[in-house]
Amino acid sequence: MGRKLTSDTTVNETTQGRSRAWVWTVLAIVAFVLGIFLVQSGWWDSNHSVFAQAVVSGLLIGGVYGLVAMGLSLVFGVLDIINFAHGALMTIGIYASYLLFQEYGVDPYISLLITVPLLFVVGMGIQHFAINPVMTAPVHNQLLLTLGIAIMIENILLVVFTGTPRSIELPYARESFDLGFVTLDFPLKVFGAVVSMPKLIAFVMAIVLALVLYVLIQRTWLGSAIRASAQQPEGAELVGIDINRIYMITFGIGAAAAGAAGTLVMPFLFVSPTAGATFNIIAFVVVVLGGMGSVPGALVGGLIIGLTQEMSQIFVSGSSKFLSVFVVFILVLLFRPQGIFGKAHR
């Protein structure tokens, strides 16, 4: 029996590996054909700077999308709950960073040291007092609960801060920085594209935090406990793992990721009570594209969606940048519902 299970597992892993290879092969072929067409048609000669700007902007915002989606994917993978309040938690991080900057002069990137622990505690509290009692309830009850939490948070922020959009400007956003071996003069010019400092920092920090989260999940005792709780909750309890505690910590980590993303986008975003709602929608698309429950898939999916929404503005002028995102969402649901890194369900 054990040999049969091992054989089935090996076959499943091989099939999944081939399936992912097929997806990447198709994407590479499409990109190659598109590149040849653009060069041969003469379009590239007059629009290469626009194309470069779309690619750079797509990658920069895609990294942030990936960080937001990672927290959402982690919560779903462990707790098996779709958290509609994820965007609202991100909004808390945005406002916390904004207040620290406006009232106390704390640099937004330094405020990560405050907003991330704050959202971790808030997330743990929400899971313990609100989510945990409905863990065994029907799925629609869980969805309605998280949606209600999101609406409540947004309305509290609306009452406290009103609906007036706010923004900040970093005093050093247009300065030059001498790193010794190179001087960075912001905004940077990269292959004809303009890169602002806040977006570049957001991208770099999002990638770093994503790697930290990945190492935490894959290389630490806590990560092993989280993965064990997701795969075999009963077995995890038998070896002494407190499942309820792991659920709280996992939800807290997901909220902390959302809070970090909120802090990173705050310097180039209009702050409002619904600021996180758009990111919440995109995060669901990214999670589906990358694979439900897959942390690496969330990062890859975020980059793909970021590129998709920016590139669509070049070829379909005047359309909403989110139109192409939802087209990708529908195509993934139709042809690969488990996502790029997800596992097919039998």
N, C-alpha and C positions, 0 to 999 in steps of 0.2 A: 504493500500500500504506500509506504514511504517512497519507494522507488518510482511508483506511478505519479505521485504528487511532484516529485523532483523533475520527472520527465515533462509533465504538463507545464510546470513553471518555466523550464528551459525553453519549451516551445513558445510559450506566451511571450517571454522576453525577446526571443529571436524575432517573432512576428512583429512585436512593437518596434524593435530596432529597424527592421526592414520598412515598416510603415513610416517611421520618422524620416528615414533616408529617402523614401519616395517623395515625401512632402518637400524636403529641402532640395531635392533634384528638380522638382517641378518649379519651385521658386527661382532657382538658379537659371533654369532654361528661360523662364518668362523674363527675368531681368536681362539676360544676355540678348534675347530677341528684341526687347524694347530698346536696349542700348544701341544695337545695330540700326534699328529703324530711325532713332532720333538723329544719329550721326549721318546716315545716308540721306535723310530727307532735308538736311540743311537746317533743321530746327535748332540743333545744338549751337550753331554759330551765333545766332542772335538771342538765345535764351539760356546760355550755360550759367550765367550768374544767377538767374531766377531759379534754375534747377538746383544749383549749389545751395542757395538760401533755403530752399524747401527741404533738402536733405539734412542740412545742419540743424535747422529749426525742428524738424521731425525727430531727429535723434535726441536733441536736448530735452524736449518735452516728453519724449518716449521713455527716457530714464526715470522721470518722475512718475509717469503712468505705471511703470513697472513696480516702483516702490509702493505706491498706493495699492496696486493689485496684489502684491505679495502678502500684505496683511489680511486682505479679504480671502485670498486663496488658502492661507494657513488656517484661518478660522474655519473655513468650510472643510478642509482636509481633516482636521482633528475633531471638531465639534459636530460636523455634518449639519451646519446651520448657515443659511444664506443671510448675511448681515446687511440689511438695508440701511442701518444706522452708520455704516462705515464713513460715508461722505460727511455726515454731521459731526462725527468725531474729528475728521480732518479740519472742519470749520472751527472747532474749538481750538485746535492747534494754531490755526491762522490768527484767530483773535487773541490768543494768549501771547503769541509772538509780537503782534501789533501793539498790544498794550505795554508789553515790556519795553518795546522800542520807544513809543510815544511818551510814556509816563516816567520811565526810569533810564532811558538812554541805552538800554541793553542791545548790543548788536544782534540782528536776527539770527546769525549763524552761531553766536555764543548762546543764544536763548534755547538752542537745541538741548543744552544741558538741563534746562528746566522743563520745556514742553514735552520732551520724550518721557521722562519719569512721570510727569503730571498725567499724560494720556494713558500711560501704563496703569496707574492707580485708578483712573476713571474707568478704564476698560475692565479691570478686575472687579470693580464695584458693580458695574452694569451686569457682568456675567453672574456674579454671586447673587445679587438681589433680584435681578429681572430675568436673565436667560436661564439660569440653572433650574428654577421651578418648572420650566416648560420644556426641558430637554427631552422628555419622553412623550410630549404632547404631539398631536398631529402637525404636519409640516405647515399647513396654512395658519395655525395658531402662532407658530414661531415667526413666520413671515410678517404677520400682522403686528406682532409685538415689536419686532425690530423697526418696522415702518413707523409705528407709533412713537418709539423712542426718537427716531430721526425727526419727526414732526415736532415733538416736544422740545428737543434741543434747538431746532431752528426758530421756534416761536419764542423761547426764552431769550435767545440772542437778539431776536427782533425787538423784544420789549426793552432789553437792557441797552442795546446799541443803536436802535432804530434801523430803518432800511437804507439809510444814506450810505452809498459806496464810499470807501476810504482807500487811501493809498499812501505809500511812503516813497521817499527817494534816498537811496544810500549816498552819503556824501563822497564816498570814494569810488563810485561806480564808473566814473570817467577819468580815472587817474592812470598813471603809468607805474608799473612795478618792475624793478630791476632784480631779477633772480640770480644774477651773477653770470650765468651762461647765456641768458636771453632776457630781453626786455619786453614785457607785455604792455601794450598801449591799448586801453579799452576805449571804445568797443573794438574788438579784434576784427581783422579782415582775413578770412580763411577761404581760399579759392574763390574769391569774389563775394563770399557771404559775410554778413555782419553778425558778430557774436557778442552779445552783451554780457557783462560780468555776472549779474544775478542769475541768468539762465545757465551760464557755464558752471558756476559754483553749484547750482541746484543739480545739474546733471552729474558732476563729479561726486558730490556728496551722496546722491541717490545710489550711484553704483557702489560706493564704499559701504553704505549702510546695507545695501542688498547683499554684498559679499559677507558682511558681518552676520547678517541674519542667516545666510546659508551655512556658514561655519558653525553658528550656534546650533542649528538644527541637525547638522550632519556630523559634528565633531565633538560634541560635549555630552555630559551625562544627562543634562536637562533635555537636550535635543533627542537623545535616545529614548528618554521617558515620553517625550511628546510623540515621537514616531510609534512607539509601542502602544501608547494610548489610542492612537489613530487606527492602527492596524488590528490590534487584538486587545480591546479594553479589559475583557475578563482575564486574559493571561497576564496583563500588566498589573491588575489588582492582586493576582495570586503571588507575584514576586515582590509585593509590598509598595507598589506605586499608588499614591493617592490620586485617583482619577479626577475627582472634583477639583483638587488643587491644581492639577495639570491643566484642566479646562480653564480655570481662572487665569493662570499664567499665560496660556496660549491666547486667550481673548485680549489680555493686557498687551501682549506683544503685537498683536494685530492692530490694536488701537494706537500703540506707540509708533508703529510704522506710518499710520495715517497722520498722526500728529507731526512726525518728522517731515513728511511730504508737505503738510500744510505750512510749516515754518519755512521750508525751502522755496515754496512758490509765492509766499507773501510779498517779497520785495518787488515782484513784477506782476502782481495780480491786484485787481480791485477787491477790497475786503468787504464782504456783505454776508448776511446770515445764511444765504444759499450758495455761497462760494464753492462749497465742497460737493454740491449736488451734481454738477457736471462731471467732476472727477469720479463720483460714485458710479454714474452710468458707464463712463469709459472703463472703469475698473472691472465691471461685470463683463464687458466685451473682451477685455484683455485676459481675464481669468478663463473664459470659455475658449479663447483662441489658444492660450498656452497650455490649458489642461487643468480642469478643476482639481485643486489640491496640490498642484506642482509649483513650488517656489521658483525654480529656474525658468519654468514655462511662463511665469508671470513677467519676469524681466524681459525675456525674448518677445513675448506678446506685446509688452508695452512699447518696445522699440519698433515693432512692425506697425502697430496702430498709430504711433506718432508719425512715422514716415507716410503711412497711408493718408492720414488726414491732411498733411501738408502738401503731399504730391498731388492730391486730388484738386487742389486749388489751381494748379498749373494747367491741367488738361480739361477741367470742367469749371471754367471761370464763372463766378457768380453763384455757385452752389454753396450750400452749407458744408463746412469742413467735416461735420459729423455725418453727412449723408453717406460718404464712402465708408466710414467706420461701420455703420449699420449694414451696409451691403456686405462687407467682409463678415460681419457677425452672422448674417443669414446664410452666407455660403458655407461658413464653418459648421453651422448647425445642420445643414443639408448633407455635406459631403464628409465631414470629419467631426462629429459631435463630441468626441472625447478630447479634442484639441491636439496640438502638436506633441506635447509631452504627456498627455493623459493616457490612461489605460482603457481599452474598450471593455464594456460591460457585457456579459453574456446573459 
